[in-house]
Amino acid sequence: MAAAKPTTRFIYFAVTLLLLLSFFTSITAHETDDGNGDDDYEGIEELMALDEEEESQQKEGSHVKSSEAEVIAKAQRIVLELNSDNTRRIIDGSEFVLVLGYTPWCPRSAELMPQFAEAATSLKELGSPLVMAKLDAERHPKTASSLGISGFPTLLLFTNGTSQPYTGGFSSEEIVIWVRKKTGVPVIRINSVTEAEEFLKKHPMFAIGLFKDFVGHEYEEFVKAATSHNEIQFVEVNDIEVAKVLFPNIKSNNLFLGLVKSEMERYTMYEGNFEMDQILDFLDYNKFPLVTILTELNSIKVYSSPIKFQVFVFTKADAFKNLLTPLQEVARKFISKIMVVSIDITEDNLAKPFLTLFGLEDSEDTIVTAFDNKISSKYLLESDPTPSKIEEFCSGLLKGTLSPHFRSQPIPDNKEESIQIVVGKTFDSMVLSSDKNVLLEVYSPWCIDCETTSKQMKKLAKHFKGLDNLIFARIDAAANEHPKLQVDDYPALLFYKADDKSNPIKLSTKSSSKDLAAFINKNIGVQDQVSKDEL
């Protein structure tokens, strides 16, 4: 009787068990390091050899798919786990080491981990001499501190033991590009049509330079720009037919520079002088897609963009699918002048910090806002966010004809209130345009000391009740804005004299109620003729 064949479920279970055993064995090995430096390097070589052996063993007829656990296990064999015993030996004993400092509880670390692992795999396939390593800063805080790791995640490149901060992007491709530039490969030379076709399969974005000979001032500036720019892969060619594979609309046979991206606006030709700074500016103004989708990983790059006019579209993912194409058409008309960014309105970490600036943090509808980072002004599209209205909004932003938006709560009913509530929309009418004296309390809900000042205001309002030329008012500065209300510390008391509203007098909130009453009597021209309650 023939033996029964193992089932697919059994094979999957066995493979998973072996992976888990190897994973825990690896952890135990690190925790019981015996201090032999050579063992670390032998371990790296053995793990990489095992990985190569596993890749070469493809059983005929097997239909078992790689699971997420297998992918993680493979990455763990490529990325070395550092600890308090082996960190210094590995860094000092390797020419190049890229270290990822992380903590298990950090969401951004969790997002970066798979990108880091994928980059490690790609660099290994490219034959890079770089050692990729990670350090759990929660388990090894002293080691992390000794390397200069304090925030998470942190990436540091060590070259012969000396560190430099990582300044590239956070996708796997961007990590690979940055590392190759910093370890001696700033430009990839492509010599044939076949090489160009293979390159296109792996690189959705790159800068291409065509040179008759790889010498001269223009070429030197191109290489300088390639070395300096941390996000975009540079390639160089000297054959026009090879160049046309990468950039089909090329119009020069001798000297050319262009940017290729994987989207509708795929090819952008450079028309400036071959000077490093000008080349870098061209790339920084054109490297983003027509519509950039904001994520935790690309947020720093977006915020540091040299494009100072930025339009943010907040919408749900399903609605964005229908809006993307018309939004790209709008963005094309303002390319390199206005940056258009889309944010999933349900992603609180990304959306709420912006929406709070407009008092719209609880909104679920599509919202379009804009920022002019040159003058720190913000704007809100208050009509329906149709493509035509968004285009008008962008045009107004560029021309400077939009009115800045100032946050405001709804206008309250102040009838029978001894202390009037002022909001952003009523600041002009109730304070600046009023023909009366106004004592304004500026507070914030999170201010600990504001409660004491509020009690003083209530006493003063009761004491001076009946005066026609004096208004007591208060405004929540966390929820309301006005260009002429600039207060840094809370609480604040501002006295606006009826005949001089442009120069409010700032009173000390540490003053007693009697001192404040004396100030009011002096400035409104009465001598306590309305003597009510004792203060």
Salt bridges, closest charged atoms under 4 A:
GLU31 OE2 - ARG139 NH2 2.80
ASP33 OD2 - ARG89 NH2 3.23
ASP40 OD2 - ARG89 NH2 2.87
ASP51 OD1 - ARG77 NH2 3.65
ASP51 OD2 - LYS124 NZ 2.83
GLU54 OE1 - ARG77 NH2 2.96
GLU55 OE2 - LYS74 NZ 3.10
GLU81 OE1 - LYS134 NZ 3.78
ASP92 OD1 - ARG88 NH2 3.18
GLU174 OE2 - LYS301 NZ 2.50
GLU198 OE2 - LYS201 NZ 3.02
GLU221 OE2 - LYS224 NZ 3.23
GLU231 OE1 - LYS287 NZ 3.06
GLU231 OE1 - LYS301 NZ 3.88
GLU236 OE2 - ARG189 NE 2.71
GLU265 OE1 - ARG332 NE 2.66
GLU275 OE2 - HIS217 NE2 3.03
ASP284 OD1 - HIS229 NE2 3.15
ASP284 OD1 - LYS287 NZ 3.35
GLU329 OE1 - ARG332 NH1 3.09
GLU391 OE1 - LYS333 NZ 3.11
ASP428 OD1 - HIS482 NE2 2.99
GLU441 OE1 - ARG474 NE 3.10
GLU451 OE2 - LYS455 NZ 3.90
GLU481 OE1 - LYS378 NZ 2.58
GLU481 OE2 - ARG407 NH1 3.40
ASP528 OD1 - HIS463 NE2 3.25
